[in-house]
Amino acid sequence: MNNVSIFMLNLYSVIILLILGFHVRKNSESRTLQDNLFMAILFFAVFMLCIDTLGRFDGMTLAVFPAINEIGNFLLFMLVPVIPCLWLAYIHFLIFRKERKTKYFLRFLGAINLLYIAVFLIAQHFGWFYSIDSDNIYRRGPLILVPVLLMALLLLLAVEMAVKYRKRIEKKNFIAILFFPIPPLIGIVIQSMFYGTSFILNCFVFSLLIVFFNIQMNSMYTDYLTGVNNRMMLDTYLKEKINSSSAKDTFAAILLDINDFKHINDTFGHNVGDKALENTAKLLRKSVRARDFIARFGGDEFCIITDISNETDLDAIVNRIRKRVRIFNESNSDAYKLSFSMGYAKYDYSSRMSAEEFLKHLDDLMYEDKSIYKRDFPLLQGRSISYSHPEF
């Protein structure tokens, strides 16, 4: 490949990565560590593509070209493990969903990078990885495969980690994770076999596209703690339901929050509070049909949207949720008990309520229910109560 071809290929790759980064920044409701790691991979890949371009001025001896070629190749080799290590951290977070745990893992990966840099600096003193002669010509060294094999090993470690904990990863995400190293590994083989080719970083771009469409796009509209839809997706979905509804074909919604959630957080800690939110999401999934829509409205509030057009069926869902709460509390060994205040209603097509107005209506109904709860079950008793209606 000549320099013009390499420059154009890298330029297209950079443009694709910047577009992906723009979409992540624009559409992420709240930036999680997953988003930050993906952004770090994107922008570091952009940096490496630029460095790769600088390291392609072979044979140009005029002006600053030898210095640019030297700097480009030096940085390119020195930073080889960074993208695979960031990918390992990304997989780690997808599996464990614990920011603190992944940040500690990042420190370990940082130590690996520092160790490699030390080895690289020693090896480069003897020209073991590569050398650039007096004519500004890049030449491979006897240990050129060391950084290449390190990159391949880190990518395969990510696969091994995903396979080991595959039960914690959604099936669609798991397939994308397994696919991720394939294009870079193909690029490694091609670049190792054919001198002068430059494919590894560009193959990473293809892998990142797969991750973006199969994992990141989904996470933009998913609440990372509970796994249900987030507020952004709720707003979009509710507007679509209203726009597509009619007098004969409408829907219903339930807005609920966890009673005394602040008490749970203050008494047992935020880890227990997070667990209560996760258990609430699981309980709601078991209470409704697979095709029904569940979202975390914000804080300890959740919203369910279901294709139901009569109050009888809606009451049945509400009662099923209450029954699930009672069963959960009877079998749950944790110190806290769950109870919900709920506002629910069928969307009245003739009212022409907007999404915001309908949510406000549900919110008012929910607080009517909460006022009954506060009257009958004061916070003083909140340590052990299990709130349910008389029928249960």
Legacy VTK file of the C-alpha trace (Angstrom):
# vtk DataFile Version 3.0
C-alpha trace
ASCII
DATASET POLYDATA
POINTS 392 float
0.000 0.000 0.000
1.319 3.459 -0.851
1.163 6.421 1.529
-1.836 7.977 -0.223
-3.874 4.762 0.149
-2.902 4.467 3.833
-3.785 8.111 4.463
-7.219 7.782 2.822
-8.013 4.510 4.635
-7.021 6.035 7.981
-8.983 9.207 7.239
-12.171 7.260 6.528
-11.612 5.229 9.699
-11.163 8.395 11.785
-14.356 9.919 10.365
-16.338 6.776 11.236
-14.990 6.772 14.804
-15.756 10.470 15.309
-19.331 9.928 14.089
-19.745 7.060 16.569
-18.335 9.215 19.366
-20.724 12.038 18.504
-23.723 9.696 18.697
-22.623 8.286 22.047
-22.208 11.788 23.521
-25.490 13.025 22.081
-27.728 10.091 22.950
-26.395 8.894 26.296
-28.845 10.028 28.956
-26.263 9.753 31.707
-22.667 8.708 31.030
-21.781 5.418 32.705
-18.356 3.828 32.983
-19.369 1.645 30.037
-19.918 4.750 27.899
-16.681 6.331 29.121
-14.673 3.210 28.304
-16.219 2.957 24.849
-15.465 6.641 24.231
-11.892 6.092 25.432
-11.480 3.216 22.957
-12.917 5.344 20.135
-10.758 8.393 20.698
-7.618 6.420 21.438
-8.181 4.562 18.169
-8.437 7.970 16.441
-5.149 9.003 18.062
-3.454 5.759 17.002
-4.692 6.104 13.424
-3.185 9.595 13.292
0.082 8.253 14.742
0.035 5.399 12.226
-0.212 7.960 9.421
2.786 9.856 10.792
4.822 6.653 10.854
4.465 6.093 7.113
7.018 8.571 5.765
9.523 5.917 4.750
12.326 7.066 2.473
11.519 10.790 2.752
14.758 12.373 3.906
13.880 16.029 3.389
13.078 18.511 6.164
11.243 17.042 9.180
10.103 13.757 7.603
12.703 11.551 9.359
11.745 12.996 12.767
8.017 12.547 12.065
8.597 8.960 10.940
10.635 8.257 14.081
8.033 9.757 16.447
5.125 8.046 14.698
6.626 4.550 14.868
7.899 5.052 18.419
4.450 6.002 19.762
2.680 3.368 17.672
4.774 0.556 19.146
4.873 1.950 22.683
1.069 2.174 22.930
0.234 -1.221 21.388
-1.538 -2.703 24.487
-3.749 0.304 25.270
-6.784 -0.453 23.050
-6.893 -4.189 23.949
-6.604 -3.268 27.663
-9.441 -0.751 27.400
-11.512 -3.436 25.672
-10.753 -5.846 28.524
-11.980 -3.221 31.016
-15.112 -2.687 28.895
-15.886 -6.427 29.002
-15.164 -6.480 32.746
-17.785 -3.785 33.341
-20.356 -5.489 31.092
-19.939 -8.626 33.206
-19.806 -7.254 36.760
-21.537 -3.843 36.443
-19.491 -2.518 39.378
-17.641 0.734 38.663
-15.284 0.418 41.632
-14.376 -3.173 40.731
-13.684 -2.256 37.097
-11.600 0.768 38.134
-9.389 -1.518 40.248
-9.097 -3.816 37.235
-8.052 -0.789 35.168
-5.180 -0.177 37.581
-3.984 -3.732 36.999
-4.193 -3.210 33.236
-2.311 0.072 33.642
0.500 -1.842 35.351
0.639 -4.210 32.358
1.022 -1.221 30.042
3.804 0.277 32.164
5.625 -3.061 32.217
5.339 -3.331 28.440
6.627 0.242 27.992
9.680 -0.605 30.122
10.343 -3.724 28.012
9.795 -1.747 24.809
12.283 0.975 25.805
14.946 -1.633 26.581
14.250 -3.577 23.391
14.244 -0.450 21.274
17.678 0.508 22.543
18.924 -2.580 20.706
16.502 -2.305 17.753
14.786 -5.582 18.605
11.279 -4.471 17.567
12.143 -2.201 14.636
14.752 0.255 13.418
14.880 3.231 11.051
18.116 3.589 9.089
19.935 6.672 7.855
17.814 6.701 4.688
14.638 6.958 6.838
13.598 3.409 5.955
11.655 1.380 8.548
12.925 -2.164 9.090
11.433 -4.926 11.236
13.497 -6.227 14.149
13.998 -9.843 15.253
11.361 -9.530 18.013
8.741 -7.735 15.926
6.154 -10.400 16.787
6.301 -9.648 20.540
3.962 -6.601 20.499
1.755 -8.313 17.911
1.392 -11.435 20.045
0.741 -9.332 23.156
-2.146 -7.589 21.388
-3.563 -10.924 20.239
-3.207 -12.403 23.759
-5.099 -9.501 25.376
-7.920 -9.785 22.821
-8.200 -13.523 23.446
-8.192 -12.933 27.219
-11.265 -10.742 26.740
-12.961 -13.610 24.891
-11.964 -16.060 27.633
-13.407 -13.732 30.294
-16.677 -13.363 28.355
-17.011 -17.138 27.882
-16.333 -17.780 31.576
-19.049 -15.343 32.662
-21.368 -15.752 29.665
-24.416 -16.227 31.929
-24.030 -12.618 33.068
-24.032 -11.262 29.515
-27.029 -10.859 27.213
-26.942 -13.234 24.253
-26.779 -10.441 21.647
-23.954 -8.748 23.549
-22.122 -12.051 23.919
-22.106 -12.675 20.164
-20.773 -9.143 19.508
-18.033 -9.687 22.117
-16.969 -12.976 20.509
-16.845 -11.288 17.097
-14.805 -8.251 18.273
-11.289 -9.780 18.076
-11.789 -11.506 14.736
-11.181 -8.508 12.391
-8.069 -7.278 14.329
-6.643 -10.806 14.409
-7.151 -11.063 10.648
-5.431 -7.669 10.327
-2.524 -8.934 12.447
-2.060 -11.957 10.167
-2.191 -9.850 6.981
0.138 -7.172 8.355
2.604 -9.809 9.592
2.651 -11.663 6.261
2.798 -8.678 3.909
5.344 -5.993 4.664
4.081 -2.446 4.192
0.398 -3.200 4.775
-1.552 -1.376 7.508
-4.794 -3.038 8.552
-4.888 -3.737 12.295
-6.256 -0.361 13.435
-8.716 -0.213 10.551
-9.979 -3.682 11.490
-10.533 -2.394 15.030
-12.846 0.220 13.507
-15.000 -2.506 11.958
-15.174 -4.285 15.335
-16.166 -1.066 17.097
-18.985 -0.574 14.587
-20.363 -4.001 15.533
-20.104 -3.152 19.243
-21.783 0.218 18.715
-24.824 -1.191 16.912
-25.220 -4.301 19.082
-24.223 -3.105 22.558
-23.845 0.665 22.835
-27.020 1.555 20.938
-28.952 -0.720 23.266
-27.291 0.704 26.396
-28.196 4.269 25.374
-31.839 3.424 26.004
-31.327 1.045 28.936
-31.044 1.813 32.623
-27.649 0.311 33.447
-28.559 -0.651 37.031
-31.885 -2.433 36.516
-31.649 -3.431 32.845
-35.074 -2.001 31.978
-35.630 0.911 29.591
-34.518 4.370 30.729
-36.358 7.710 30.831
-35.209 8.678 27.339
-36.717 5.519 25.863
-39.884 5.962 27.938
-40.486 9.458 26.553
-39.989 8.238 22.982
-42.119 5.104 23.405
-44.996 6.899 25.152
-45.201 9.551 22.442
-45.289 6.815 19.791
-48.079 4.991 21.653
-50.151 8.168 21.906
-49.632 9.045 18.244
-50.652 5.546 17.115
-53.640 5.185 19.462
-57.281 5.592 18.458
-60.696 5.495 20.087
-60.867 1.725 19.524
-57.200 0.915 20.005
-55.592 2.496 23.050
-53.277 1.448 25.900
-52.802 1.724 29.648
-49.923 2.658 31.937
-48.855 2.177 35.543
-46.560 4.572 37.379
-45.166 3.317 40.674
-42.517 4.105 43.220
-40.959 2.227 46.133
-42.388 3.276 49.485
-39.812 4.456 52.047
-36.950 4.026 49.578
-34.982 6.803 51.293
-35.375 4.894 54.556
-33.909 1.772 52.888
-30.931 3.775 51.583
-30.303 5.634 54.847
-30.689 2.579 57.064
-29.045 -0.198 55.058
-26.815 1.714 52.633
-26.884 2.507 48.920
-25.762 -1.002 47.934
-28.926 -2.400 49.496
-30.914 0.413 47.872
-29.493 -0.568 44.475
-30.423 -4.176 45.167
-33.983 -3.080 45.991
-34.189 -1.321 42.617
-32.870 -4.414 40.835
-35.359 -6.643 42.664
-38.185 -4.254 41.763
-37.309 -4.510 38.070
-37.190 -8.331 38.281
-40.520 -8.396 40.108
-42.171 -6.180 37.487
-40.857 -8.345 34.641
-42.459 -11.383 36.259
-45.746 -9.527 36.714
-46.324 -8.423 33.116
-46.147 -9.958 29.647
-42.861 -10.124 27.748
-44.158 -7.625 25.172
-45.137 -5.029 27.804
-42.879 -2.014 28.186
-41.056 -1.344 31.496
-38.903 1.712 32.193
-37.199 3.306 35.137
-38.845 6.723 35.277
-36.240 8.120 37.639
-34.912 7.446 41.134
-37.183 4.812 42.665
-40.025 5.296 40.156
-40.918 2.856 37.377
-43.427 2.981 34.542
-45.214 0.125 32.760
-46.992 0.597 29.427
-49.244 -2.198 28.234
-51.632 -2.746 25.307
-54.732 -2.971 27.472
-57.910 -1.046 26.702
-60.155 -1.926 29.657
-59.973 -1.308 33.394
-60.637 -4.949 34.349
-57.456 -6.223 32.679
-55.501 -3.287 34.077
-56.720 -4.052 37.610
-55.609 -7.644 37.094
-52.028 -6.540 36.323
-51.975 -4.217 39.345
-53.230 -7.009 41.610
-50.658 -9.392 40.134
-47.878 -6.915 41.002
-49.209 -6.629 44.567
-49.323 -10.402 44.876
-45.740 -10.685 43.598
-44.671 -8.116 46.218
-46.271 -10.149 48.973
-44.596 -13.366 47.780
-41.249 -11.573 47.487
-41.460 -10.208 51.026
-42.383 -13.610 52.454
-39.417 -15.306 50.786
-36.865 -12.459 50.895
-34.177 -12.831 53.570
-32.983 -9.213 53.326
-33.691 -6.763 56.143
-35.926 -4.539 54.018
-39.413 -5.166 52.643
-40.716 -3.868 49.331
-43.999 -2.025 48.865
-45.236 0.193 46.039
-47.536 3.141 45.595
-49.160 2.963 42.156
-51.067 5.250 39.844
-52.626 3.582 36.835
-55.061 4.475 34.079
-56.162 3.721 30.545
-55.171 6.414 28.067
-58.305 8.317 27.052
-57.947 9.020 23.340
-60.683 11.675 23.411
-58.774 13.692 26.029
-55.899 14.328 23.586
-53.480 14.388 26.503
-49.820 14.755 25.592
-47.219 12.342 26.959
-46.262 14.854 29.641
-49.886 15.398 30.651
-50.601 11.683 30.820
-47.534 11.091 33.010
-48.654 13.967 35.248
-52.084 12.321 35.529
-50.483 9.020 36.527
-48.224 10.835 38.975
-51.240 12.451 40.667
-52.949 9.056 40.980
-49.778 7.541 42.385
-49.525 10.198 45.080
-53.153 9.623 46.019
-52.204 6.000 46.625
-49.088 7.084 48.542
-51.145 9.354 50.808
-53.233 6.306 51.791
-50.023 4.363 52.487
-48.600 7.153 54.660
-51.859 7.385 56.568
-52.156 3.649 57.235
-48.450 2.763 57.469
-46.391 5.568 59.060
-42.628 5.586 58.451
-42.031 4.514 62.057
-43.253 1.074 61.049
-41.358 1.098 57.749
-38.648 -1.270 58.953
-40.781 -4.343 58.521
-44.063 -3.501 56.812
-45.395 -5.216 53.735
-47.981 -2.917 52.161
-50.795 -4.589 50.251
-54.453 -3.944 49.612
-57.172 -5.807 51.514
-57.769 -8.351 48.768
-54.382 -9.802 49.498
LINES 1 393
392 0 1 2 3 4 5 6 7 8 9 10 11 12 13 14 15 16 17 18 19 20 21 22 23 24 25 26 27 28 29 30 31 32 33 34 35 36 37 38 39 40 41 42 43 44 45 46 47 48 49 50 51 52 53 54 55 56 57 58 59 60 61 62 63 64 65 66 67 68 69 70 71 72 73 74 75 76 77 78 79 80 81 82 83 84 85 86 87 88 89 90 91 92 93 94 95 96 97 98 99 100 101 102 103 104 105 106 107 108 109 110 111 112 113 114 115 116 117 118 119 120 121 122 123 124 125 126 127 128 129 130 131 132 133 134 135 136 137 138 139 140 141 142 143 144 145 146 147 148 149 150 151 152 153 154 155 156 157 158 159 160 161 162 163 164 165 166 167 168 169 170 171 172 173 174 175 176 177 178 179 180 181 182 183 184 185 186 187 188 189 190 191 192 193 194 195 196 197 198 199 200 201 202 203 204 205 206 207 208 209 210 211 212 213 214 215 216 217 218 219 220 221 222 223 224 225 226 227 228 229 230 231 232 233 234 235 236 237 238 239 240 241 242 243 244 245 246 247 248 249 250 251 252 253 254 255 256 257 258 259 260 261 262 263 264 265 266 267 268 269 270 271 272 273 274 275 276 277 278 279 280 281 282 283 284 285 286 287 288 289 290 291 292 293 294 295 296 297 298 299 300 301 302 303 304 305 306 307 308 309 310 311 312 313 314 315 316 317 318 319 320 321 322 323 324 325 326 327 328 329 330 331 332 333 334 335 336 337 338 339 340 341 342 343 344 345 346 347 348 349 350 351 352 353 354 355 356 357 358 359 360 361 362 363 364 365 366 367 368 369 370 371 372 373 374 375 376 377 378 379 380 381 382 383 384 385 386 387 388 389 390 391
